[in-house]
Amino acid sequence: MRTYPGFLSALLFALTTFCAVAQAAQAAQAIDRPVDKLLLIKSERSLQLLHKGEVLKTYRISLGKQPKGAKQREGDQRTPEGIYFIDWRQKSANFNLSLHISYPNQRDRERAEKAGVNPGGMIMIHGTPSSAEFPDWFFRGLDWTEGCIALNNADMREVWDYVADYTLIEIRP
């Protein structure tokens, strides 16, 4: 059997280039309308960016280590459920970029007070740790946070750019 190393190299280069261009085109898919709401569906592990009810883009997310049920108290490792706002943002040394969610809302505080517990706080949408020990891909498909919502760092950079402070976020079971 005769081989054609030059042809195979060229074919491999062409296929690699095609895949890279296709991925870049998909990643560069710009959102041309303002995001007016975030919809997070915990059971689907999805975060949707919306404009007037239309889904502009969807991202895969990770949740708290106890993903079922709404956050009840500090330390329960659950992600809240309800209506909140993105109320501030920061560049995080531990998790790259992060957007703060206005948890606890009034209903959360009342429920926690009635139960005699601290509702907790500091719920963020953030990226993955900056660590050579645990690269971005390591966290895909895991629920690993203490109750926050995590995206891979490339997706988090996009969300950071598209979502303004005081944007509504609805978190559903």
C-alpha positions in Angstrom: 0.0 0.0 0.0 1.3 3.4 -1.0 1.0 6.3 1.5 0.9 10.0 0.7 2.4 11.7 3.8 2.2 15.2 2.1 -1.5 14.7 1.2 -2.4 13.3 4.6 -0.7 16.3 6.3 -2.5 18.7 4.1 -5.8 17.0 4.7 -5.3 17.0 8.5 -4.3 20.7 8.4 -7.4 21.5 6.3 -9.7 19.6 8.7 -8.1 21.2 11.7 -8.4 24.7 10.2 -12.0 24.1 9.3 -12.9 23.0 12.8 -11.1 26.0 14.4 -12.9 28.4 12.0 -16.3 26.8 12.7 -15.7 27.0 16.5 -14.6 30.6 16.3 -17.6 31.5 14.2 -19.9 29.9 16.8 -18.1 31.5 19.7 -18.1 34.9 18.0 -21.9 34.8 17.5 -22.6 38.3 18.8 -25.8 39.2 20.6 -27.2 42.1 18.8 -30.0 43.0 21.4 -29.7 44.0 25.0 -30.1 41.2 27.6 -33.1 42.2 29.8 -33.4 38.9 31.8 -31.4 35.9 32.8 -33.3 32.6 33.1 -31.6 29.9 35.0 -33.2 26.4 34.9 -31.4 24.3 37.6 -32.8 20.9 36.4 -31.5 21.6 32.9 -28.2 23.1 34.1 -28.8 26.0 31.7 -28.5 29.8 31.8 -30.4 31.6 29.1 -29.8 35.2 28.1 -33.2 36.8 27.1 -34.5 39.8 25.3 -38.2 40.4 25.6 -38.8 36.7 26.2 -36.6 35.6 23.3 -33.7 33.3 24.0 -30.5 35.0 22.7 -28.0 32.5 24.0 -27.9 29.5 26.3 -24.9 28.3 28.5 -24.2 25.1 30.4 -23.7 25.7 34.1 -22.7 24.0 37.3 -24.6 24.5 40.6 -24.0 24.0 44.3 -23.0 20.5 45.6 -26.6 20.0 46.7 -28.5 21.1 43.5 -32.0 20.0 44.4 -34.2 22.4 46.3 -33.9 26.1 47.1 -31.3 27.5 49.4 -32.6 27.5 52.9 -29.7 28.6 55.0 -26.0 29.5 55.0 -23.8 26.5 54.3 -26.4 24.2 52.8 -24.6 24.2 49.4 -27.8 24.8 47.5 -28.4 27.4 44.8 -31.3 29.7 45.5 -34.6 29.7 43.6 -36.6 32.8 42.9 -36.4 36.3 41.4 -33.2 38.4 42.0 -31.0 41.0 40.3 -27.4 41.1 39.3 -26.5 43.9 41.7 -22.7 44.2 41.4 -19.7 42.5 39.7 -16.0 41.9 40.4 -12.9 40.4 39.0 -12.2 37.5 41.3 -8.7 36.2 42.1 -10.2 32.8 42.8 -12.9 32.5 40.1 -12.0 35.0 37.4 -15.0 37.1 36.7 -18.1 37.1 38.9 -21.6 38.7 39.0 -23.3 39.0 42.4 -27.0 37.9 42.7 -29.1 39.8 45.1 -29.8 36.8 47.3 -31.4 36.8 49.9 -34.5 38.6 48.8 -37.3 39.6 51.3 -39.0 36.2 51.0 -35.7 34.4 51.7 -35.0 36.5 54.7 -38.5 35.9 56.2 -38.3 32.1 55.6 -34.8 32.0 57.3 -36.0 34.1 60.2 -39.0 31.9 60.7 -36.7 28.8 60.7 -34.2 30.6 63.0 -31.3 30.3 60.6 -29.0 32.6 58.7 -30.1 32.7 55.0 -26.5 33.1 53.8 -25.4 35.3 50.9 -22.6 36.0 48.4 -24.2 34.0 45.7 -22.4 34.6 42.4 -22.3 33.7 38.8 -18.6 33.0 38.2 -16.0 31.2 36.2 -13.9 28.3 37.2 -10.7 28.5 39.4 -7.5 29.8 37.9 -5.5 26.7 38.6 -3.1 24.5 36.6 -4.1 21.7 38.9 -7.8 21.9 38.0 -8.2 23.2 34.4 -11.5 24.6 33.0 -12.6 21.3 31.5 -12.3 19.5 34.8 -15.4 21.1 36.1 -17.7 20.4 33.1 -20.8 18.5 34.2 -20.0 18.7 38.0 -22.0 20.5 40.6 -19.1 21.7 42.7 -19.8 25.2 44.1 -21.0 26.2 47.6 -24.3 27.4 46.1 -23.1 29.7 43.3 -23.6 29.2 39.6 -20.4 28.5 37.6 -19.6 28.6 33.9 -16.4 27.8 32.0 -14.2 30.9 31.8 -14.8 31.6 28.1 -18.6 31.6 28.7 -18.3 33.7 31.8 -16.4 36.4 29.8 -19.3 36.5 27.3 -21.9 36.7 30.1 -19.9 39.4 31.8 -19.9 41.4 28.5 -23.6 40.9 27.7 -25.2 41.3 31.1 -25.5 44.8 32.7 -25.8 45.4 36.4 -29.4 45.4 37.7 -30.5 42.8 35.1 -33.3 40.5 36.4 -32.4 36.9 37.0 -35.0 34.2 37.6 -33.8 30.9 39.0 -36.2 28.0 38.6 -36.0 24.4 39.9 
